[in-house]
Amino acid sequence: MDDTSNTIISAANHSFSDFIDGEDAEAEDDEEEDDDFCDVETWETLSRSFREVQSVLDRNRRLIQQVNDNHRSKMPHNLAKNVDLISEINANISKVVALYSNLSANLSTIVHQRRAAVEDSSVQKVES
């Protein structure tokens, strides 16, 4: 990755961490390093999911363009191809729904795990 990507990821990690924690909590250096690793891992998971969704959406854009071109040609063979193309578009839409559903579940799990970890560390600090 280049420096710009690292800067963006670093800023996003900080914002994501604040979102999950609900506040700007100060942590010890070791805990902060663990949090940074978790944030990077979380960000990479979310980024990978969004890239996969974008890939399917890009494919659909190309398929829709092909359907439009076939329709404008009014050639029977091209119009017949549109049936298969539209079926693929429909399947891709179902794929996108499933990907967003998984993304939502992953994000929810990450948020719950992060909050539980913050609560555990707060309890340990109180007990100390």
C-alpha positions in Angstrom: 0.0 0.0 0.0 1.1 3.5 -0.6 1.4 6.3 2.1 -2.0 7.8 1.1 -3.8 4.4 1.6 -2.1 3.9 4.9 -3.1 7.4 6.1 -6.7 6.8 5.0 -6.8 3.4 6.7 -5.3 4.9 9.8 -7.8 7.7 10.0 -10.7 5.3 9.2 -9.5 2.9 12.0 -9.5 5.8 14.5 -13.0 6.8 13.5 -14.2 3.2 13.4 -12.7 2.6 16.9 -14.4 5.8 18.2 -17.7 4.6 16.7 -17.5 1.2 18.3 -16.3 2.4 21.7 -18.8 5.3 21.8 -16.1 7.6 23.2 -12.4 8.5 23.0 -11.1 6.3 25.8 -7.4 6.5 26.6 -5.7 3.1 26.8 -2.3 1.8 27.8 0.3 1.3 25.0 -0.1 -2.5 24.9 -3.9 -2.3 24.8 -3.7 0.5 22.1 -1.5 -1.7 19.9 -4.0 -4.6 20.3 -6.8 -2.2 19.4 -5.0 -0.9 16.4 -4.4 -4.5 15.2 -8.1 -5.3 15.7 -9.1 -2.1 13.9 -6.9 -2.9 11.0 -8.2 -6.4 10.8 -11.8 -5.1 11.1 -11.2 -2.5 8.4 -9.6 -5.0 6.1 -12.6 -7.4 6.5 -15.1 -4.6 5.8 -13.0 -3.3 2.8 -12.8 -6.8 1.4 -16.6 -7.2 1.6 -17.2 -3.8 0.0 -14.8 -4.6 -2.8 -16.6 -7.9 -3.5 -20.0 -6.1 -3.6 -18.5 -3.5 -5.9 -17.2 -6.2 -8.2 -20.7 -7.7 -8.6 -22.2 -4.3 -9.1 -19.7 -3.5 -11.8 -20.4 -6.8 -13.5 -24.1 -5.9 -13.5 -23.4 -2.5 -15.0 -21.6 -4.2 -17.9 -24.4 -6.8 -18.3 -27.1 -4.0 -18.3 -25.1 -2.2 -21.0 -24.9 -5.4 -23.1 -28.7 -5.9 -22.6 -29.3 -2.3 -23.8 -27.1 -2.8 -26.8 -28.8 -6.0 -27.7 -32.2 -4.4 -27.4 -31.2 -1.5 -29.6 -29.9 -3.9 -32.3 -33.4 -5.5 -32.5 -31.7 -8.6 -33.9 -33.5 -11.8 -32.9 -30.3 -13.6 -31.8 -29.2 -10.6 -29.6 -32.7 -10.3 -28.1 -32.6 -14.0 -27.3 -29.3 -13.5 -25.5 -31.0 -11.0 -23.2 -32.9 -13.7 -21.4 -29.7 -15.2 -20.1 -28.1 -11.8 -19.4 -31.2 -10.7 -17.4 -31.1 -14.0 -15.5 -27.5 -13.4 -14.6 -28.3 -9.8 -13.5 -31.0 -11.2 -11.3 -28.7 -13.8 -9.7 -26.1 -11.1 -9.1 -28.7 -8.9 -7.3 -29.4 -11.9 -5.0 -25.6 -12.2 -4.5 -25.3 -8.5 -3.5 -28.2 -8.9 -1.0 -26.4 -11.9 0.5 -23.1 -10.1 0.6 -24.7 -7.1 2.4 -26.4 -9.4 4.8 -23.1 -11.1 5.6 -21.4 -7.7 5.9 -24.1 -6.5 8.3 -23.7 -9.7 10.4 -19.9 -9.3 10.5 -20.2 -5.7 11.5 -22.6 -6.5 14.2 -20.4 -9.3 15.6 -17.3 -7.0 15.5 -19.2 -4.2 17.4 -20.4 -6.7 20.0 -17.0 -8.2 20.5 -15.4 -4.8 20.7 -17.9 -3.5 23.3 -17.5 -6.7 25.3 -13.7 -6.3 25.3 -14.0 -2.6 26.4 -16.4 -3.6 29.2 -14.0 -6.4 30.3 -11.1 -4.1 30.4 -13.1 -1.6 32.4 -14.1 -4.3 34.9 -10.4 -5.3 35.2 -9.3 -1.7 35.8 -12.0 -1.3 38.6 -10.9 -4.6 40.3 -7.2 -3.5 40.2 
